[in-house]
Amino acid sequence: MEHFDCVVIGGGMVGAASALTLAQLGLRVAVVEKYQPKAFSPTQSVDLRVSAISLASENLLTQLGAWSQIAQWRLCPYKRLAVWECENAYTEFNALNIEQTHLGHIVENRLIQLALWQQMTSNHNIQLYCPESLTSLTQQSDKATLVLEQSTITANLVIGADGAQSKVRQMSGIGLTGWDYQQSAMLINVETQHPQQDITWQQYLPAGPVAFLPLSTPTTCDDKGEVSNQQMSGQASLVWYHNRDEIKRLSALSNKQLTQEILNTFPERLGNVNVIDKGAFALTRRHANTYQNKQVLLLGDAAHTINPMAGQGVNLGFKDVKALHEVIASAIAHNECWYAPEVLARYETLRRNDNLLMMSTMDALYTGFKHPSPLIKAARNLALLAINKVPVINSTVKNKALAYACGI
């Protein structure tokens, strides 16, 4: 049986990033993943699954050598973020208010994963097991044994970065708390009448919010396969929250029919659109009762799934990665046994409260804007108006909240 300092189960964005940060500390790491990310071509359609990458996440990806490759492929920066329910309470956040050139980038999840994989394959401290998956996990006093479909390996540390349905979490006997929101979200990629924009926005409607995220426009080719100079005006990802039956109905429509539904529901500022692709998923909140069981740690969606309303899911996962790196780096620097359970417990101390804060904030916004009471509706719109118009609130609460969301 081959032994590793650390085995990461799950080679997605968070798993790959954690493997690279630990390999940078000189640890020998194995990554177990069932599927290899698809290669990139500039003419590929933009994937439905995208993330709003914060400044803090961008810094981490830069540190890992992945960001420059992502920038060469495609991404879409945004400088402004707007939220509103009523037009007279429209509130906008701007990168200039926190002395930044941008607030973040909208990037396809697959491209983030692919750029991280490029770094992993060239790192001599990382061994990839792909295609491969975990079948059983047992823990001894100082190591864990992992039986994979085709081999068996051991490790001092096992990282569960295998998503919301984490096998590592289940095999470690770690429980969950949470609930279903009884709603679904529909992701819709569209061509837009307007050119690529520098803003992402969200309007709260009685049935749930609708949101706009700008996307990079793919390269187009002519019939001969040569790059065309004619580009579409722009592309965007729309997010439509509604009850599950309505999302199921919308998902069954043709692209032309769905386009008309969008024009009837989304604000006029969207302009004309043409639906390219669509998909839907149920909204859930899940939080592991603990992030640690002996030599096992949970990161990312394996530890916490959040309402996607503000696009903070993967950013929280990257914060997990950074915290774990800091804990282990500090232990190594102080000649501690870096994989001792009491050392690994520091990771949860660093991350649990911050994750709970973000989860609770998203839930408060989600619940608050769905409440039908006219008094509560008036109060929330007054609050938005105050954030935007009252100088003291604008320069303190608003900018501090923006800086926190950006991770700076």
LUMTORTOR-204556 format. One record per atom (N, C-alpha, C, O, CB): x, y, z. Coordinates in steps of 0.02 Angstrom, whole numbers, plus 50000, padded with zeros to 5 digits. Last residue first. Glycine has a CB too. Example, Ala and Ser with C-alpha at 12.3 -4.5 7.8 and 13.67 -1.06 7.14 Angstrom:
! residues 2
506424988850354;506844994750357;506455000250394;506705005750402;507044997050286;506604971650390;506154977550390;506604983550390;507124983450423;505654977650452;
! end
This chain:
! residues 408
494255205450076;494835209750088;494755213550154;495195217450172;494935214750031;493195198250024;493725194650059;494345198850073;494885196050080;493915188650021;492075203449970;492645202649925;493225198949957;493685196849923;492885209349901;491295204450084;491085199850030;491645198549980;491685193049952;490475202849993;492025214450150;491975207650179;491785202650125;492075197150121;491465207450237;491815225350067;492495222950076;492485215850104;492895211650085;492885227550123;490425226750084;490695225350018;491405222450024;491565217549990;490705231649975;490335229950218;490005223850194;490285221850126;490375215950112;489235224950189;491025242050215;491285236550254;490985229950232;491325224850227;491155237650329;490175249750135;490845248150111;491165242550150;491545238550122;491285254250114;488995250150215;488985247850146;489675245650123;489755240250094;488715253350101;489425255450340;489105248850335;489165246050264;489355240350254;488365249350355;490145267850288;490365263050339;490075256150328;490425251550307;490175265550409;489605275750190;490335275450194;490585270450246;491175268850246;490605282150211;488215274350208;488525272850143;489275271650150;489545267050119;488385278450094;488015279250335;487895272250322;488245270050258;488545264650255;487135270750317;488345292750310;488695289050362;488625281550351;489115277750356;488435290850431;487455296550201;488185296550194;488545292250246;489005288450228;488445303550199;486095288150139;486345291450200;487105290950202;487375285450204;486035288150264;485865280950019;485795288150020;486095291650082;486315297350077;485085289950016;486035267050028;486265270449968;486295278049976;486705281249943;485805268849911;485515263650151;486195261350133;486475265350075;487065266850073;486195253850116;484235268850136;484695271850184;485415269950168;485865274150171;484515269750255;483685259950043;483735267050026;484235270450071;484625274650048;483045270450032;483715248150117;484115248650055;484215255950036;484765257850015;483775244849999;482805252050218;483495250150235;483945250650174;484505253250179;483515243050263;481645253850145;481945259650179;482665258250197;483095262650193;481545261350243;481445240650109;481605245550057;481885251950085;482305255250055;480985246950015;481175234950232;481765232650196;481945237550139;482535238350123;481645225650167;479995242050270;480605242450311;481225240450271;481745243650276;480535238050373;479075238150173;479255245250178;479915245950216;480335250050198;478705249150213;479015224550203;479235226650137;479455233950139;479975235650111;478675225750086;478485225050331;479165222550322;479445224550254;480035226050248;479175214850330;477215230250298;477655233950344;478385231650336;478845235750334;477425232950416;476665220550214;476805227150187;477275231150232;477695234950207;476155231050177;477255203750217;476985209350256;477155216050225;477745217350211;477235209050328;477865192850153;477355196750117;477085202850153;476735206850123;476785192250101;479575189150138;479025190350184;478505194950152;478675200250127;479295193350250;480665188250057;480075184350037;479475185850081;478905184050063;480235176850040;481655195550115;481375198150053;480785194050027;480435196149981;481905198550000;481945187450227;481705194350235;481375197050173;480865200450178;482265198850255;482465175650174;481825175550210;481525182550214;480925183450205;481925172750280;483645180650112;483165176550074;482475176750107;481975177750073;483425169250069;484285187050218;484095190850158;483545187050120;483055190050098;484705191950113;484455176150304;484085182050327;483845186150267;483275188550266;484515186350374;485255167650226;484575165450246;484145171450267;483555171750252;484625160350302;486415175350218;486055173650157;485335171550172;484865173450137;486415168150118;486755175350354;486625181650319;486215180450256;485735183950242;487285185250302;486995161850378;486435165150412;486245171750379;485665173550376;486605166350486;488125159750298;487515155850287;486905159350317;486375159650287;487595148850316;489045168650356;488835169650287;488195165850272;487755168450237;489385167350239;489115163050486;488925170050476;488675171250405;488145174350395;489515174750491;489595150250461;488925151150490;488675158250480;488075159250466;488935149550565;490875153350415;490395150050370;489685150950395;489225152150356;490565142650364;491395158950532;491355163050472;490855160050422;490465163550392;492045163750439;491355148050620;490945154050634;490865158450572;490325161250561;491275158150690;492245138650556;491545137150568;491125143450578;490595144150547;491485132750629;493635142050536;493145142550482;492415142150503;491995145050469;493285137350434;494485140950647;494555146650602;493955147550556;493785153250539;495175145850561;494065128950701;494015134950742;494045141250698;493695146150709;494585135150795;494445120150600;493725121350612;493625127650653;493135131250642;493405115350647;495855121150617;495525122850553;494785124450564;494545129550539;495605117150503;496125115850739;496175123050732;495855125550667;495625131250663;496915125250734;496115102250725;495515105350753;495525113050746;495005116250747;495435103450827;497395098950688;496895099350635;496255102850660;495905105950620;496725092350609;497945098350818;498175103450770;497645104450716;497475110050699;498855101350739;497285087550874;497225094050907;497475099750863;497245105450869;497605094050974;497685076950787;496985079250788;496905086150821;496485090050798;496555074350825;499175079650693;498875077950757;498165080750760;498055086350738;499305080650816;499845083550580;499225079750571;498915077350636;498445073450635;499355073850526;501005090050623;500505093950587;499845090250578;499325093450569;500775095850520;501775090650767;501515085350723;500915088250686;500375088950714;501315078850763;502795105550762;502245101450789;502095095750741;502265096050682;501615105750801;503735115250727;503955108350740;503425104150777;503595099750817;504595108350781;503255127050684;503375126450756;503545119250776;503505117450835;502755128850795;503055124950548;503545130050568;503725129450642;504285131150662;503275137050554;502005115650553;502665113550528;503205118450551;503755116350570;502655113150451;500995124150602;501205118250641;501895115850618;502315114250660;500695112550633;500875133450498;501075135650565;501335129750606;501835130450641;500495139050600;500435125050395;501065128750388;501325130950456;501925130450470;500975134850341;499195121050446;499725116150438;500405119450430;500905116950456;499575111650377;498505133550451;498555129250510;499145124450503;499555123950549;497915125250521;498565138150318;498875142050372;498985137850434;499505138450467;498425148050390;497845128150251;498555129350234;498905133150290;499465131450308;498605133350168;496595130250307;496945123950319;497695124750304;498115122150341;496645118350276;496305143050255;496355142050328;496735135650343;497155135550389;495655141750359;496245140750117;496755145350144;496855144150219;497415144250243;496545152650131;495145132050111;495805129950087;496345134250118;496855131650142;495835130350010;494115140350158;494295134150194;494995131950176;495395130250219;493785128550179;494095149450054;494295151750121;494475145850165;494945146250205;493725155850154;493585141149956;494285143449949;494545146450015;495135145950030;494335148649893;492285139750007;492725134050000;493455135949994;493885132750024;492515129949940;491825152849993;491895149950060;492345143850059;492745142850104;491205148150088;491835153149853;492275157649890;492365155349962;492915155949990;492005164849888;490845144349819;491535142249807;492025146849843;492575144749861;491685142149732;489695152349872;489845145449888;490575143549880;490895141349928;489435141049847;489225164949842;489785164549889;490025157449901;490515156449938;489595167749953;488165170349767;488725167249733;489335166249776;489895166549752;488915171249675;487065174749832;487595179649822;488215176649790;488735179849786;487785182849888;486215163149827;485965169749809;486515174849794;486435178949749;485515172249862;486345149749858;486795152649808;486645159849790;486925162449741;486775148549747;486415144650024;485975147649974;486415151349923;486815155549942;485445152550007;487695132250042;487395138650060;486905140650005;486965138649948;487935144050069;488415118650124;488105121150062;487675127050082;487315126850132;487695115550025;489865112150199;489325117150202;489075118750132;489465120150087;489575123550236;490715101250181;490615103850249;490015108450253;489685108750305;491225107550272;490685098750048;490645092950092;490505095150164;490205091350203;491295088850089;490925111249992;490235108849995;490155102550038;489605101150061;489975107549926;492415114250089;491945116050036;491255113250047;491005113050103;492205113749970;493035100150181;493115106750151;492575107950100;492295103250071;493815107350119;493375090350324;492915091950270;493035099150246;493115103650287;492185091050292;494605078450376;494355085350375;493895086250315;494005083350262;494935090450373;495175065150476;494755067150420;494535074350429;494295076250483;494145062450412;495785059650586;496225061750530;495835064150469;496125065050415;496685056150510;494485063950687;495165061250691;495595064050633;495735069950632;495155053450688;493475072850600;493415066650636;494095063250633;494275060150583;492855061950606;492835089250571;493405084850585;493175078450620;492745078550664;493925088350627;491825097950566;492235097650505;492785092450513;493165091250465;492535104550490;490185093150622;490885094650637;491265094250571;491055090750525;491185089650690;488985093650558;488995094650631;489695095850657;489785099050709;488685088750666;488885102650406;489135096850443;489165098450517;489355104050537;489835094650417;487465109350337;488065111050375;488275104950416;487885102350456;487945117150421;486485114750201;486755109150239;487385111450275;487795115150247;486915103050192;485095119950113;485615122050159;485835115950199;485425112450228;485365127850206;484585120249941;484635117050006;485165120550048;485625123750022;484805109549999;483625120949796;483995124849846;483995121349913;483455119649939;483705131949852;483845111049647;483485112749708;483925116549756;484535115549757;483215106349741;484175117249480;484355113149538;483955115649599;483755121449602;485125113549553;484265117449299;483955119349363;484205114649418;484415109049406;483185119149358;484665125349140;484685119749187;484405122049253;484315128049263;485405117049195;485015130148969;484665130849032;484735124549074;484865119149048;483925132449021;485545140648830;485555134448869;485215135548936;485145141248958;486295131948879;485125152148759;485595147348730;485555140548764;485535135348731;486305150148734;483885164148725;484105158648768;484545153848729;484385151748673;483495154848797;484155180648701;484015174548663;484305168848704;484905168648716;484325174848591;483435196748746;483895191148754;483695185348709;483135185248682;483925188848827;483305214448769;483115208348733;483655203048742;484245204548747;483005209748658;483505220848939;483485221348866;483275214748835;483095210048870;484155223548839;483675222749076;483985216949045;484025217748969;484515215648938;483605210549062;482895233349115;483605234749104;483965228749072;484505229649044;483935236649170;481645228149146;481765230649078;482495231849063;482705231549005;481375237049068;481775212849244;481705220149235;481905222349165;482275218949130;482135223749287;480865197649201;481475201149220;481395208749209;480985210749168;482075198549180;479595193949146;479725193849217;480325198049238;480285201549288;479825186749240;479495194149007;478905195949046;479055196949120;478675200449154;478365190649037;480715189348966;480555196248950;479945198648989;479885204649003;480425196948876;480555175949010;481075180249039;480895187549028;480925191649074;481765178649009;479555171548924;479425171648996;479925176149032;479745179849078;479465164449026;480245172248803;479675176648814;479505177148888;479335182448912;479065174148774;481205162148823;481415169148811;480845173948825;480945179148855;481655169948738;480405150848829;480735153248891;480975160448883;480955164348930;481315148748909;480065149548695;479535150948744;479835153648809;479555158248840;479145144448759;481335146948642;480965152748619;480415154548668;480315160448683;480655151348549;481685135048705;482095141048717;481725147348696;481785152548728;482755140548678;480185127248772;480695128048720;481095134348735;480875138648774;480375128448649;479955121648943;479805125948885;480355125648833;480925123948849;479695133148908;480335114749054;480035110849000;479895115048938;479725112248886;479395107549024;480725124249144;481235119949115;480975116049056;481365114149011;481505115149168;479515129549187;479945133649145;480475129449110;480655130749052;480285139049187;479055118849265;478675121049206;479125124949159;479115123849098;478075125349227;480035118649364;479935112649323;479565114449259;479725111949205;479555107249362;479795131049420;480435129949386;480395123749342;480695123649288;481005129149438;478525128349474;478605133449421;479255132649384;479285133349323;478565140549451;478825118549568;478365117049513;478435121949456;478415120149398;477635117049539;479685125249658;479925119649617;479475118049558;479715116349504;480015113549660;479655143249652;479475136849682;479625131249632;479685132349572;478715136749703;481195151649602;480465151149606;480295144449640;480745140549656;480125151449534;482455161549529;482225157749588;481465157649589;481135162749579;482505160849654;483555162049402;482845163249415;482635158649472;482635152549465;482395161949351;484905169849331;484705165149384;483995167049404;483855172749421;485195165449446;485825170849180;485245173049220;485095167649272;485135161749257;484635174449174;487315175749113;486985170349149;486425173349190;486535177849231;487495166449194;487615182548949;487515183149022;487225176649048;486935172649012;487045189049038;488465190948816;488145185148845;488085186148920;488465189948950;488545178748829;488345202148672;488565200148739;488235193648759;487785191248726;488415205648790;488305203348531;488345209248574;488595207548643;489025211048671;487655212548580;489445192048447;488785193748472;488855199748520;489395201048545;488445187748509;490635196948323;490475194248389;489765196248407;489505201348385;490975196948443;491545194648183;490885196648206;490725193148272;490695186948275;490345194948153;492705189148143;492745195748175;492075198048203;492045202748243;492995200948126;493015171848174;492625177148143;492705183648181;492775183748242;491885175248140;494255160148143;493965164848191;493625170548154;493915173748109;494505167548239;493795146448037;494235152048053;493875156948099;493265157648096;494465155647989;492995136447991;493325135448055;493795140948075;494165140248124;493685129048053;492265139247883;492915136147870;493305134847935;493865132347933;493335140647825;491175146147930;491065139347906;491715135547893;491725129447892;490665139547842;491925154948072;491515154548011;491465147247989;491695142748024;491805158947955;491765156048251;492125154148191;491645153948132;491045152848140;492465147248200;491945165748401;491535162548350;491945161248288;492425164848273;490915167048332;492335164548573;492575165948505;492125162348455;491945156548466;493315163748496;491085169148696;491535164448663;491755166948594;491415170948562;491205157548656;491095182548808;490805180048746;491295175348712;491865177248699;490615185848699;490875181348984;491325182448927;491005179348865;490675174148870;492025179448940;489405187549065;489845182249044;490305184548989;490145189148951;489445176149021;488605194649209;488895195449143;489385189749128;489725187349172;489255202149136;487145189549286;487875189249291;488165189849221;487995185849177;488105182549326;485665193449368;486035194149305;486785193949320;487025197649363;485855200849269;484195186349444;484865189149446;485185188949377;485005184949334;485305185349496;482765187049547;483035185749480;483705189349477;483765194949503;482535188049422;482075179849700;482475184549661;482615182249590;482575176249574;483135185849695;480325175849728;481035174349733;481425179149688;481135182149643;481185167049715;479035180049721;479145172849717;479875170849727;480025164949733;478905170249650;479175194249730;478815190549781;478945182949781;478955179849834;478075191749773;480915198349692;480215197949674;479845193749726;480165190149764;480125194849602;482345207749691;481935203349733;481205203949713;480915209349716;482025204949808;483655207449576;483035210649596;482625205549635;482555199749614;482645213349536;485355209749555;484845205249581;484235209349603;484295213949643;485115201049640;486825210549447;486275213249486;485765207949506;485735202449477;485935218749448;488435215649400;487995209949415;487445212449461;487575216249507;488395204049448;489285224749272;488855224649332;488515217849338;488325214749288;488335230349329;489835227849152;490295227349210;489905227049276;490155228949328;490775233249211;489355218649002;489285223849053;489755222649112;490025217249120;488565224149077;489415216848827;489635214348892;489645219948943;489905225448929;490335211048886;488005225448748;488685222748751;488855220348821;488485221648869;489195228048728;486275219948743;486795224748764;487485221548762;487535215448773;486645227448834;485585208548707;485565214348662;486135219148678;486435222148633;484875217948668;486375192848738;486055199048760;486085204348706;486545204648665;486385201548824;486095175448753;486405180948715;486025187248734;485415187048744;486385179648637;486125166348907;485775170048855;486265174448816;486775176648842;485225174348884;485855152949015;486355156748977;486005159848917;485645156548880;486945152148954;485125150649166;484955151549096;485515155749063;485625161449083;484255155149087;484625140849300;485195144249269;485055144649194;484895139649163;485865140549283;483455141649428;483565139949358;484145144149331;484155150249340;482915141149315;483195134449585;483495139849546;483615137449475;483845131849464;484165142349578;481805130849692;482335128849646;482605135149613;482295140449612;482085123749593;481205128149860;481255131949798;481805128949755;482215125049779;481385139449812;481265123049986;480645122149948;480615126549886;480075128549863;480045123649993;482455123050049;482115129450046;481435129050010;481075134050005;482555134550011;482855110350166;482715112250097;482325118750098;481905119850142;482315106650059;484125111150296;483435110650271;483405112150197;483875114950168;482965115350310;485185105250430;485005109450374;484285108350353;483895105050387;485465108150315;486585095650485;485975099350500;485815103850440;486265105950404;486065103650566;487365079450484;487195085750452;486595089050486;486165085650514;487035084650378;488755069350549;488065071050533;487985077950504;488455081750499;487645070450595;489995058150508;489865065150525;489155066950502;488985066150444;490395069850492;490535045750477;490005046150527;489855053250550;489625054250606;490175042050585;491395043850376;491685045950440;491165046650495;491335048150552;492055052550430;490585041150269;490995035650295;491325037350362;491515032850399;491525033850245;490035054150250;489615048550269;490015042850300;489805040050351;489235045950208;491185061450212;490775063450270;490355057650295;490315056450355;490335069550252;491575054350099;492025054850156;491635056650219;491745053850272;492575060050142;490525056450011;490635049650037;491075049850100;490965046150147;490955045149984;489485070550001;490155068050018;490155060950046;489845059550097;490475072550067;488605078249927;488435071349943;489055067449964;489135061549946;488095067849882;489275090249902;488725090249950;488515083149971;488265082250026;488135093849920;491065086249881;490405089049866;489875087849918;489995084849970;490175086549803;492305081449919;491925077749869;491195079849865;490755075849849;491965070449883;493355083250001;493155088949959;492735086249902;492785088549845;493775092849932;494035077750138;493415076650102;493225083050066;492965087750097;492845074250149;495635072650164;495225078550153;494615076550111;494685073950056;495625084250117;496575064350282;496095063450227;495665069650223;495355071750272;495655056950236;498225061450334;497665066050332;497235064450272;497485063450217;497905073350330;499085050950321;499035054050387;498435058750391;498165059850446;499665057850403;498555036450225;498735043550231;498695045750304;498315042950343;498285047950188;498595023250101;498535025750169;498765032950172;499115035350128;498935021450218;497665013849976;498195018449997;498075020550069;497525019750095;498225024649950;497285002149852;497205003949922;497805008349942;498375006649927;497154997649968;496375001449694;496975001149736;496795003049808;496245005249822;497525005849709;495195002849624;495734999149592;496364998449635;496834995149615;495915002449528;494295009449706;494035004249662;494604999849635;494504993849624;493655007249604;495105010849867;494835013649806;494605007949762;494705002149779;495365018049769;495155012350035;495095007349983;494745010749923;494185013049928;494685000950007;496225019750144;495705021250095;495715015850041;496215014850007;495815028250063;496595022050312;496655017450255;496065018650208;495485018550229;496695009950277;497475034150407;496845031650379;497005027050321;497485028150284;496375037450358;498375035850563;498315035950490;497625033250471;497255030650512;498875031750457;498445034350699;498865039450669;498825039650593;499205043350562;499575038350689;497465025050737;497655030350784;498045035950750;497975041750769;498065027450840;496425022850590;496795020350647;497015026250690;496785031850680;497405016050624;494935022350497;495435026450531;495755022550588;495415019350628;495125032850557;494385018450332;494455016550402;495015020650433;495505022250399;494585008850411;493325018350196;493795022450234;493795020050306;493275019750338;493615030050230;492915012950029;492875012450102;493435016350134;493965017550104;492905005050124;492925018149899;492415013149916;492365012049991;491825010350016;492585006549881;493205032149793;493275029249860;492725024049872;492135025349858;493255034649914;493815030749624;493345033149675;493435029149739;493685023549738;492625032649649;494535036249468;494555032249529;494055035049578;493875040949575;495265032149559;495375039249317;494725038949353;494765034049411;494995028349404;494165036849304;496475044949441;495895046749399;495915042649335;496425042649301;495895054449384;497455050449554;497115044049544;496465045649507;495965047449538;496985040249612;498965059449548;498245059249531;498015052049523;498335047949489;498115063149466;500075065849663;499925060049621;499165059649611;498785059549659;500195053449652;501195078949694;500495076849688;500435070949641;500715070949587;500065082749663;502475083549691;502225081349756;501515078749754;501245076549805;502265087149805;502725088449565;502995081849581;502775079249649;502865073349664;503755082049578;501575095749463;501845096249530;502085089249552;501675084649558;501315099049580;500895095249346;501595097049341;501935097549409;502525099349414;501675103749304;499605092549383;499955087549342;500695089049335;501095084549320;499645087049273;499235104349451;499325098049487;499745093049447;500185089749475;498655095049504;499095113849349;499615114849400;499755108249437;500325106749453;499395120249449;498025108249282;498645109349246;499225110249295;499775107649283;498595115449199;497065109149382;497315102549362;497965103149323;498415099049331;496795098849319;496805122749381;497115119749441;497405112949424;497925111049450;496605119249498;496195123749256;496815127449269;497185124649329;497795124249329;496675134849279;495045115849280;495535113849230;496205117349240;496735114149233;495265115449160;494355123149379;494595116449393;495145114449344;495665111649365;494025111349390;494075134649304;494465135149366;494765128349383;495355127849398;494015137749425;493305128949204;493945132049186;494385133049247;494995132449243;493825138749151;492175124649273;492605119749240;493285122649223;493795119149227;492275117149176;491555136449315;491855131949364;492345127149331;492885125749359;491305127949399;491855151549231;491575144849228;491935140249277;492555140249280;491625142049156;491725167049316;492145162049284;491785155349284;491445153649333;492835161449319;491655183749344;491225177949332;491625173049289;491845174649234;490545180149296;492625192149468;492555189649399;492045184049397;491995180049444;493235187349371;492585207349567;492685200249556;492635198549483;492605203049440;492185196149596;492675220849577;492415217149635;492535209649628;492575206149678;491665218549643;494065231249528;493495227049513;493275223549577;493655223349626;493655221849457;494995239849580;494835240649508;494225236449488;493895237949438;495435238549466;494655247949738;494845242149698;494655243349625;494205247349610;494505235649725;494165256149843;494815257349811;495085251149775;495675249449782;495315259649863;492905254749878;493385251249921;494075251349889;494515247249905;493155243949935;492265262049780;492125263749850;492595260249899;492695262649955;491415261949868;492575255849661;492925262049678;492835263949751;493265267149781;492695267749633;491665245649650;492345244049669;492735250249690;493175249949733;492705240549612;490055248749719;490545250049667;491255248649692;491415250249750;490495257349643;488345244649734;489015244349763;489525244949707;489445241949654;489115237849804;486735251749739;487295249449699;487955249849738;488085254949770;487345253449634;485015250049751;485645251049787;486205247949748;486165242149727;485605248049859;483395256549735;483955253449700;484615255149736;484745261049749;483985255849626;482195260949777;482675258749829;483265255049798;483585251049831;482325254249881;481415263349670;481625269249708;482095267449766;482355271949799;481025272849735;481125250449623;481605254549587;481855260549627;482425262649621;481305256949522;481095237849749;480755243249713;481285247749681;481825248649708;480295247449761;482265229849766;481595226949761;481155231749722;480885230149669;481285225349832;483995227349726;483405231449737;482775227149737;482765221549711;483345236949684;485745228749699;485175225049727;484595229849736;484695235649752;485365221749796;487255227349605;486645230949622;486115226249651;486065220449630;486355234549560;488935230249586;488445225349609;487835229149632;487885233649673;488735220749667;490335232949474;489755235249513;489295229449530;489265224449495;489375240749475;491295226949402;491505232449446;490945234749492;491065238049542;491755238249405;491815211149343;491275215849357;491505220749410;491855218949457;490635212049380;492575201849208;492615205849269;491975209849280;491625211649232;493215210549267;492515185949149;492175192349141;492205196249207;491895194249256;491435191349119;493595175249054;493275177249116;492945184049104;493085187349054;493785177549176;494565163148970;494035168148969;493755169149040;493705164349078;493475166248920;496125160848951;495545157548922;494965162548918;494895165848866;495345151348964;496935169349019;497075168248948;496495164948913;496385165948854;497715164048939;496415168249147;496365174749112;496505174049038;496235177848998;496855179849144;496795155249177;496085156849171;495985163249132;495545163849090;495755157449241;498175157249185;497905153049133;497165154349122;496925154649066;498015145649150;498275165549296;498525168049232;498255163949174;498115166549120;499295168149230;497775157149400;497395162949377;497625165549308;497205167449267;497445168549428;498615146949443;498065145349399;497735151449367;497455150949312;497535141449437;499575148149541;499795148149472;499245146849421;499385145849362;500315143049463;499235150049671;499295143149649;499495142449575;499575136949550;498645139549660;499115163749679;499635160449718;499765153349693;500335150949695;499445160449793;497935164949603;498575167849578;499165164549613;499655162749581;498595175549590;497025159249688;497155156049624;497785158649591;498125155049555;496555157049577;497085168849792;497275161849804;497445158349739;497955154949735;496715158149840;496595180249725;497275180249753;497525173149766;498105171649753;497285184349818;495295175949696;495755177449641;496475177349666;496925174849632;495585184349610;494795175449825;494865169149787;495335170149728;495725165649711;494185166649763;494795189149854;495185184549895;495305177949858;495855175249861;494835183249962;493905194049758;494605196249756;495045191449797;495605189949776;494675203349783;492825180349703;492995186349741;493725188149734;494125184249706;492815185349815;491925174649568;492565173849605;492755180449637;492835185549603;493125171449557;490505167949547;490725174849555;491355174649599;491295174549661;490165179449586;490435154149432;490505156849500;490715164149497;491065166249451;491005152749542;489395143049334;489885148349341;489905150749414;489435149449452;489725154349293;488715131449237;488975132149305;489535137349306;490085136049282;489225125349332;488515131649099;487995134249143;488265135649213;488065140549245;487415129449147;489905136848995;489555132049037;489015135549079;489055141549092;490045128349082;489885143748833;490015144948905;489595140048945;488995139148932;489845152348924;490445133548698;489935137448731;490115138248804;490445134048834;489235134148723;492075134548624;491585130948664;491065135848692;491225141548708;491925127148721;493095141348564;492445141448529;491905137648568;491325137548547;492525138448460;494235139448638;493915146048640;493235146448605;492855151148615;494365151148610;494255124548732;494315127548666;493945134248667;493395134648695;494015122748611;494955113948857;494645120248838;494765121848764;495305120648738;494915125948881;494515097148910;494985102148885;494605108348860;494015107948843;495415099248828;493605092349057;493655092748984;494125098348962;494125103748993;492955093848953;494325084649201;493985090249168;494115090449093;494655088749070;494205096949200;494005067549239;494495072649221;494135078449186;493685077249146;495055069649175;493165059649374;493145062449306;493685067749296;493805071949340;492445065449292;493485054849502;493185050349453;493235052949382;493335049149335;492455048949470;494915056649602;494375059849566;494135055149511;494525051949477;494605066649536;496055059749726;495625054449699;495015057749666;494635061249700;495405049349754;497705064049749;497035066749734;496635061249699;496855058549648;497085073149690;498985064249871;498615060549819;497935063749811;497625065849859;498555052949838;500505072149917;499785072349913;499525067849857;499815067649803;499535079549903;501735076250029;501585071749973;500835070449972;500565067850020;501995065049978;502205093050068;501855086850084;501735082750020;501645085549966;501185088250120;502735105450044;503185099850041;502865093150057;503205088150061;503755100950086;501865115550032;502195114950098;502675108950099;502975107650151;501665114150153;501315113449909;501795119049915;502155118849982;502695121749989;501425125649907;500415103549941;501015101649905;501545107149908;502135105749910;500845100049832;499435111649997;499805107050040;500435104550007;500945103550040;499355101150059;498985118549884;499255122349940;499655117849987;500165119950014;498685125749980;498555107949801;499115112149781;499415115949840;500025116549846;498895117049727;497465102749873;498045098549857;498655102649840;499205101149862;497875093849799;496605113749873;496885111449936;497495107049924;497985107449961;496355107549977;496285114549736;496635120049768;496955117849834;497515119849849;496145125949781;495605102349718;496235103649682;496625109249714;497235108849719;496085105349609;494485104549803;494945098949815;495615100149781;496145098949811;494645092549790;493885115749744;494125116149812;494635110649826;495155111849857;493545115749862;493595110949611;493945117249623;494265117449692;494855118949698;493475123149615;493835093049619;493515099049594;493915105249613;494505104749628;492805099649622;494245080349657;494715084649621;494375090549588;494595092949536;495065080749568;494105070449794;493745075649757;494235080349724;494595084049758;493265079449802;495025067849930;494485064649892;494065070149860;493725073949894;494045060049938;496695068449956;496115072749944;495615068849902;495765066749846;496325079449908;497805062950075;497405060850018;496795065450014;496425066150062;497195053350023;499455066150134;498745068150130;498425065250068;498735064950015;498685075950129;500605058650135;500475063150191;499735064850193;499425065150246;500895069650186;500365041550087;500415048650072;500325052650136;500025050350184;499885050850020;500895025350037;500715029950090;500835037150068;501335038650036;501115028350154;500305010749954;500685016949951;500435021850004;499825022450016;500645020149880;500424994050000;500005000050000;500445006250000;500905006950041;499525000050062;
! end
